[in-house]
Amino acid sequence: HVWEGEDPVKFNNYPPVGTGPYRLLSSSETAFVYERRDNWWGTEQYGVKPAPRYVVYQYFGPETSVAIGLTTNDIDSPAIGILSLGTYLEVKKKNPYVTAWHARAPHAWLDPCPRGLMIQNAKSPWDQKEARWAISYLIDRDAVVNLAYEGTTSPSWGPYPYYKGLDPYFATIQDLIEKYPTTKYDPAKAEEIFKSLGFNKGTDGVWVMGDGTRLKMDFLVDSGDSEAMKVTAVIADQLRAGGVDVTIRPLTGAVQSDTRLRGDWDIAYQPFCPGDTDVFDNLELFHSKYYVPLGEPAPWYERNSFRYKNPKLDAIVD
């Protein structure tokens, strides 16, 4: 075996060896090409043989380029989130062979990875839960769904999708869901909280903290993620309307990843994936064992890059 006698820390496993029906044939900055393994063990054991001889993952560029590729049959399936509802409907007019999960609205399947608006808990004033609740009350999630997603999804109260299989879990904590209204839009409540923290509004409508500094938020977003860019724009406008001085900081590639892991931001949009397998998995991501000080890279963007610390949660997860 290729791993025999190799140091797993130093061995690069290139070209990569896996257990799937395809092997990597070639790679470049814009594409990965996989070729079917006709001697795949699954074919021998179960009689299953994938139809395509080649599978190509290719970068086509922005949404407009992807739309053209679908129209001309140069793309079989786009990445999740890159195609808006409006663009899909336009493509469908030009190419009747293009289909979505549902024939009628909302067309899209509810993603198993709920999106979360993460706040950097290690920074002031966001280290106060009251301040984080105020931010939550300023967000109109229905407007986010309608404007950024064109009505193709729905708000989620936590890091789990509304899947039927999870209903028994949701039913057991319905009282907590009602007690903690995580999806409630209530700007008046946000204002009440800010005032209780000693904040006052300046003449320009921006909140000023007790030390005299303006309430600012550095909003990190992956500029290569069209979905995140749309959502960030909507949420930033809502926060500004609530008196928060928001600066959107679009970054991409390794710079974006490193910035996110090191916690050099106040607020960021991210998925929790998947949210439909084991309810434990997404709770464990908040465990303080993944906590690292600001400036040090977190293990992964999902694994507490937002630097949450709560001994009570740790005990539940443990």
C-alpha positions in Angstrom: 0.0 0.0 0.0 1.2 3.5 -0.8 1.1 4.4 3.0 3.2 1.5 4.0 6.4 2.7 5.7 5.5 6.4 5.3 5.4 9.0 8.0 1.7 10.2 8.0 2.7 13.6 9.1 5.1 14.2 6.2 3.6 12.0 3.5 1.7 14.1 1.0 -0.4 11.3 -0.6 0.0 12.7 -4.0 -1.4 11.8 -6.4 -4.1 11.2 -3.7 -5.4 7.7 -3.0 -8.9 7.2 -1.8 -11.6 4.5 -1.6 -14.0 6.1 -4.1 -14.8 5.1 -7.7 -12.7 7.9 -9.3 -9.0 8.7 -9.3 -7.5 12.2 -9.8 -6.3 12.4 -13.4 -5.1 16.0 -13.5 -5.4 19.3 -11.6 -4.8 23.0 -12.3 -5.6 26.3 -10.8 -9.1 26.2 -12.4 -10.0 22.5 -12.7 -9.8 19.0 -11.3 -10.4 16.1 -13.6 -11.3 12.6 -12.2 -11.3 9.4 -14.1 -13.5 6.4 -13.3 -11.7 3.4 -11.8 -13.0 0.3 -13.7 -11.4 -1.9 -11.1 -13.2 -0.2 -8.2 -14.0 -2.5 -5.3 -17.6 -1.3 -5.1 -18.3 -2.6 -8.6 -17.1 -6.0 -7.7 -18.8 -6.1 -4.4 -22.2 -4.5 -5.2 -22.4 -4.4 -9.0 -22.4 -0.6 -8.9 -20.6 1.3 -11.7 -20.9 5.1 -12.1 -21.9 6.1 -15.6 -19.6 9.1 -16.3 -16.1 8.1 -17.3 -14.8 11.5 -16.2 -15.9 14.0 -13.6 -14.7 17.6 -14.0 -14.8 20.2 -11.3 -14.1 23.5 -13.1 -14.1 27.1 -12.1 -16.2 29.1 -14.5 -16.1 32.5 -12.9 -19.0 34.6 -11.5 -22.7 33.8 -11.7 -23.1 35.3 -15.1 -20.5 33.0 -16.6 -22.1 30.0 -14.8 -25.4 30.9 -16.3 -24.0 31.0 -19.8 -22.4 27.6 -19.2 -25.7 26.1 -18.1 -27.5 27.6 -21.1 -25.0 26.1 -23.5 -24.8 22.7 -21.7 -21.2 23.2 -20.8 -22.1 22.8 -17.1 -24.1 19.9 -15.7 -24.4 21.2 -12.2 -23.3 24.4 -10.5 -21.9 24.8 -7.0 -24.4 25.4 -4.1 -25.3 29.1 -3.7 -23.8 30.5 -6.9 -27.0 30.7 -8.8 -29.8 33.0 -7.7 -33.4 32.3 -8.3 -33.8 35.0 -10.9 -30.8 33.7 -12.9 -32.0 30.2 -12.7 -35.4 31.2 -14.1 -33.7 33.1 -17.0 -31.5 30.1 -17.8 -34.6 27.8 -17.7 -36.2 30.0 -20.4 -33.3 29.5 -22.7 -32.5 25.9 -21.9 -35.6 23.7 -21.0 -33.3 20.8 -20.0 -32.1 22.8 -16.9 -34.0 21.7 -13.8 -34.1 22.5 -10.1 -35.0 20.3 -7.1 -38.6 21.4 -7.2 -40.5 22.3 -10.4 -42.3 25.1 -8.6 -41.3 27.7 -6.0 -39.1 27.8 -4.0 -37.4 25.4 -6.5 -34.4 24.9 -4.2 -34.0 22.1 -1.6 -33.5 23.4 2.0 -29.7 23.3 2.5 -28.6 20.9 5.3 -26.0 23.6 6.4 -27.7 26.4 8.2 -26.0 29.8 7.8 -25.0 31.6 11.0 -24.0 35.2 11.7 -21.0 34.8 14.0 -19.9 37.5 16.4 -16.3 37.6 17.7 -16.9 36.9 21.3 -13.3 37.8 22.4 -13.7 41.4 21.4 -15.4 44.2 23.4 -18.3 44.9 23.5 -19.2 41.6 21.9 -17.9 39.7 24.9 -21.2 40.8 26.5 -24.1 38.6 25.6 -26.5 41.5 25.9 -24.6 43.3 23.1 -24.8 40.2 20.9 -28.6 39.9 21.6 -29.0 43.5 20.5 -27.3 42.7 17.2 -29.6 39.8 16.8 -32.7 41.9 17.3 -31.5 44.3 14.6 -31.6 41.6 11.9 -34.8 41.1 9.9 -34.2 37.5 8.8 -37.4 37.4 6.6 -36.0 40.4 4.7 -32.6 38.6 4.3 -34.5 35.6 2.9 -36.5 37.7 0.5 -33.8 40.0 -0.7 -30.6 37.9 -0.7 -32.2 34.5 -1.3 -35.3 35.6 -3.3 -37.5 33.5 -1.0 -35.8 30.2 -1.7 -35.1 29.3 1.9 -36.3 30.1 5.4 -34.9 31.5 8.7 -33.6 28.9 11.2 -33.6 29.4 15.0 -30.3 27.6 15.4 -27.5 25.6 13.7 -30.0 23.0 12.4 -32.2 22.8 9.3 -36.0 22.2 9.5 -35.8 18.6 8.4 -38.6 16.2 9.4 -36.1 13.8 11.0 -35.1 16.4 13.5 -38.6 17.2 14.7 -38.4 15.0 17.8 -35.3 16.9 19.0 -37.0 20.3 18.3 -40.2 19.2 20.1 -38.2 18.5 23.3 -36.8 22.0 23.5 -39.8 24.0 22.2 -40.0 25.8 25.5 -36.4 27.0 25.1 -36.9 28.0 21.5 -39.8 30.2 22.7 -37.9 31.5 25.7 -34.9 32.6 23.6 -36.3 34.2 20.4 -33.2 33.9 18.2 -35.1 34.9 15.0 -37.0 37.9 16.4 -36.7 41.2 14.7 -37.1 43.9 17.3 -35.1 47.2 16.8 -36.8 48.7 19.9 -35.5 45.9 22.0 -32.1 46.4 20.6 -32.2 50.1 21.5 -33.3 49.3 25.0 -30.3 46.9 25.4 -27.8 49.4 24.1 -29.1 52.1 26.5 -28.9 49.6 29.4 -25.2 49.1 28.5 -24.6 52.9 28.8 -24.6 53.6 25.0 -25.9 56.8 23.6 -26.7 57.8 20.0 -24.6 60.4 18.4 -25.9 63.1 16.1 -25.3 60.9 13.1 -27.4 58.1 14.5 -24.5 55.9 15.4 -24.3 54.5 19.0 -21.5 55.8 21.2 -20.2 53.5 23.9 -19.4 54.6 27.5 -15.8 55.2 26.7 -16.7 57.7 23.9 -15.9 55.4 21.0 -18.4 54.7 18.2 -20.0 51.3 18.0 -18.3 49.8 15.0 -18.4 46.4 13.3 -15.8 45.0 10.9 -17.9 42.6 8.7 -15.6 40.0 7.2 -16.9 38.3 4.0 -15.5 35.9 1.4 -15.6 38.0 -1.8 -15.5 34.7 -3.8 -18.8 33.6 -2.3 -21.6 35.3 -4.2 -24.2 34.1 -1.7 -22.3 35.5 1.3 -21.7 38.8 -0.5 -25.5 39.2 -1.1 -26.4 38.4 2.5 -23.7 40.5 4.0 -24.9 43.6 2.0 -28.5 43.1 3.4 -27.4 42.6 7.0 -24.9 45.4 6.9 -27.7 47.8 5.9 -30.0 46.6 8.7 -27.2 47.0 11.3 -26.5 50.5 10.0 -30.2 51.4 10.2 -29.9 50.3 13.9 -27.1 52.6 14.7 -24.0 50.4 14.1 -21.1 51.7 12.1 -20.5 48.7 9.8 -17.5 48.3 7.4 -17.7 45.4 5.0 -14.3 43.8 4.4 -14.3 41.5 1.4 -11.3 39.2 1.2 -10.6 36.0 -0.7 -8.4 32.9 -0.7 -5.8 32.3 1.9 -6.0 35.9 3.2 -9.7 35.5 3.9 -9.2 32.1 5.6 -6.3 33.3 7.7 -8.1 36.4 8.8 -11.2 34.4 9.8 -9.2 31.8 11.8 -7.2 34.5 13.7 -10.3 36.3 14.7 -9.5 39.6 13.0 -13.1 40.6 12.6 -16.2 41.5 14.6 -18.9 39.7 12.6 -18.8 37.1 9.8 -21.3 35.0 7.9 -20.7 31.3 7.7 -22.4 27.9 7.3 -22.5 25.1 9.9 -22.2 22.0 7.9 -23.9 19.6 8.0 -26.7 20.3 10.5 -28.8 17.3 9.7 -26.8 14.3 10.8 -26.2 14.3 14.6 -27.3 17.1 16.8 -24.2 16.7 18.8 -21.9 17.7 16.0 -22.9 21.3 15.7 -23.0 21.8 19.5 -19.4 20.5 19.8 -18.2 23.2 17.4 -18.8 25.7 20.2 -16.8 23.8 22.8 -14.1 25.9 24.5 -11.5 23.3 23.9 -11.2 24.9 20.5 -10.8 28.3 21.9 -7.5 30.1 21.1 -6.6 33.7 21.8 -7.1 36.4 19.2 -4.3 36.4 16.7 -3.8 32.6 16.9 -5.4 30.5 14.2 -8.5 28.5 15.3 -8.5 24.8 14.3 -11.2 25.5 11.6 -13.7 28.3 10.8 -16.5 26.2 12.2 -14.5 25.1 15.3 -14.9 28.2 17.5 -13.2 30.8 15.2 -15.8 33.0 17.0 -14.1 32.2 20.4 -17.1 31.3 22.4 -16.6 30.2 26.1 -19.3 28.7 28.2 -18.5 26.1 30.8 -22.2 25.1 31.0 -22.2 24.2 27.2 -18.9 22.4 27.6 -20.5 20.2 30.3 -23.5 19.4 28.2 -21.3 18.5 25.2 -18.9 16.4 27.3 
